[in-house]
Amino acid sequence: MPDAGVVTLEERPDEEFAFGPAAPLVAEWRRLRTDGRQGASRVDRAQAAVRRWELEAAMIGEYHLTLPPDTYPLDGARRADYVRWRRDALAEAQRELGRAKRARLLRRVFTLGLWRR
C-alpha cells in the first residue's frame, strides 16, 4: 500500500484506495509525464503542459497529495509554495499555448493552408 498522499511515478497496488477521488487525476498525470510527445506539434505539447500543470495544482492543493521527487507528505506552508509555483508555471504554459496557436494560424495563413502541422 502506498504512503498516504505520496504519489510515485510507477503505479502501485491498491492506489485507488489510497488516493480516493484523486486516483483518476494521478493516472492521467502519469500518462502525461510518460507520453513522450517529441513528434507532436508545438500546440499539442503546449496543451499537454497546460493540462499537466492543472493536474499538479489540483493534486497538491485540493487533494493534498505529494508529487515526486518528494517522498514525505507536505506541510501546510510548503504545500502553499508548491501550489503557487504550479499556478505560475500554469500561467506561463497558457501563454505558450496562446503563442503556439497564433504561430500555427499565421503559418497556415502565409502558406495558404498547405502547412498543416
N, C-alpha and C positions, 0 to 999 in steps of 0.2 A: 504494500500500500504506500503510495507516495506521501511525502510530508504534506501536511495540511497547508494548502495555499502556495506551495512551491512547484512551479512548472519546470519541466525538463524538456530538452529538445526531442528526446525519444519518448514514445508512448509507453506507459507502464500499466500493469493490470489494475483494475478497479479504479481508474482515474475518474470515470463518470460519477462515482460516488464521492470521491474526494473533492472534486471541483463543482459538483452540483450543477446549477443552471449555467455555469460558465464553461462547461465541458465542450459545447459546440464552438464557442469562441476559441478555445485552446486548440481544437482540431483545425479550425480554419487558419489560425495564426501559424501553426506548424506547417501547413500546406504552403502558405505564402512564403515562409522562410526557406523552404527547400524546393520551391518551384523551379528555380533556375531559368529565369526569363532573359537569358543572354540574347536570344534570337528575336525576342518580342520587340515591338515598336516602342518608341520613346513614350508615347501616350499610354500604352499598356503597362510599361514599367512604372510610370508615374501613378497610374490608377492603383496598381498593386501596393506601391509605397504608401499612398493615402490610406488605403484600407488597413494596411498593417499598423500604421500609427494609430488609427482609430481603435483597432482591436487592443493594442497595448495600453492605450489610455483608459479604455473601459475595463480591461482586466485588472489593472493596478488600482484605478480609482474606485470603481463601483464594486468589484468583486474581491478586492484586497488580495490579489494573487501576487506572487513574486516571480519575476522572469529571470532567465539566465543572463548574466553569469552569477547572479546572487543565489545563494543556497539556503539562506535563512530568511524567515518571514520579515518583512519590512516593518519598522515602527512608524508612527504617525508622521513625524517630521520628514523622514526620508521618503515616505510614500508621497507626500505632497510635492517634494522636489522632483521625484521621478515622474509624477503626473504632469507637472509643469513643463518638464523637459520634453515629454512626449507630445504635449499640446503645441509647444514651439516647433518641434520637428514636423508635426502635422500641418501647421500653418505654412511652413516652408514647402512641404510636399504638395500642398494645394496650389501654391504659387507656381511651382514647377509644372504641375498638371496644366494649369492655365497657359503657361508659356509653350508647352508641348502641343496643346490643341491649336493655339494660334499659329505656331510654326507649321503644323500639318495643313491647316487651312490655307495659309499663304503658299505653301509648296503646291497644293492642288490647284490653286488659282493661277499661279505663274506657269504651271506645266499643263494647263487646260485639262486637269483631271487625269493625266496619264500616270502620274506618280501616286500610287495608292497606299504606300506603306507609311 
